[in-house]
Amino acid sequence: MSVASICNILTPELISGVGEYVASCQTYEGGISSRIGTEAHGGYAFCGIATLKILNKMNLLNEKNLLVNFLSFFSSSFFFLKIKEKLHLFFFKMNLVLGRTSSNET
């Protein structure tokens, strides 16, 4: 999707059902897996979220579960950072994912 977006070749035929499939790969804990019914992984989540953002279909994901997944990912990935720095980074990243330009937006 990213290459097609950059090359400006996103057609209805190309994107048909893609967003719905990616959303169907969201697991119960909020992550995104490679296919339905398998374990979520950070790399798949990153690519899945990017795909949905490109397609403007972020609304298909369960945002509450996604936030929990991201929180647990950031808490384990940045273990050595101070809690204030971790929270600031977390909210900055989530604002980017959700397409918000400022942390003051609701």
N, C-alpha and C positions, 0 to 999 in steps of 0.2 A: 504494500500500500504506500509506503513512503516513497519508493522509486516512482511509482505511477503518479503519485501526487506531485513530486518534483518535476516529472516530465509532462505534467498536465494531460495525462491520458486516463484519468479516472472516468470510466464510463458506467452507465447503469448496469450493463452486462457484467462488467468486471467486479463491481461492488455488491451485486445482488446476493443477499443472504450472509455476507461476510460479518457484518456487525452482530447479527443475531447469533451466528455460530460462535464468535468470540465470547459474547455474553453468556452463551450456554456452557462455556468452559470455565466459568467462575465457580469456584468450589465453595463448600459450606463455610470455610473459614475466611473467605473473601478474596483469596488469590486467584490467579488464572493458570490453568493447566494447558498442556499441549493438545489435549482432546478431552472430550466429555468423559467424566468418571475417573480421571487420573489425578495424581498429586500435583498441586500447584508449585510453581517455581518462580523466583524473582525475575528471571530473564523472560519467561513467558508473560508474566504480569506486565513487565515494562513494554514488551512488544504489543501485547493485547490492548493495553491502555493507549499506546501511541496510535494503533490502528483505529480504535474507536474515536479518538480525538480527531484524527484526520477525516474520518467519515462523519464527524459531528453527531455521534451516537453514544456519548458518554452516559446518557440517561438510561441506557439499557442495563448498566451495572447496578448492583446493590451497593450504594455508596457507603452505607454503614459498615458492612462487612469489609469493604475495601479499605476503609480508614483503619479498622482494627488490624488488618493484615499489614498495612504500611507501618503502623505504630510498632507492631512487634518486629518487623524487619529492621526499622531504624534503631530500635532499642538494642537489638543484638548486633547490628553492623557497626554501630558507633559507640561501643561499650565504653571506650576510654574517654569520650567527650563528657564534659560537664552536662548535667541535665538541662540547664538553660540553653546551652548551645544545641543540644539534641532537639529540644522542642522548637527552637527557632528554625532550624534546618528542616524539621518535619513539616511545619506549617508553610514554610517557603515552598518546598517541593509539592505539597498538596495544592497550594494555590496555582502552581504551574500546571499540574495535572488537571485541575478543574477549570482551567482557563481564566482564573482570576488574576488581575494585574496588581491588586493591593490586598494586603492581609486584613484591611479594614472592611472589605466588602462582605456582605452576608450571603 
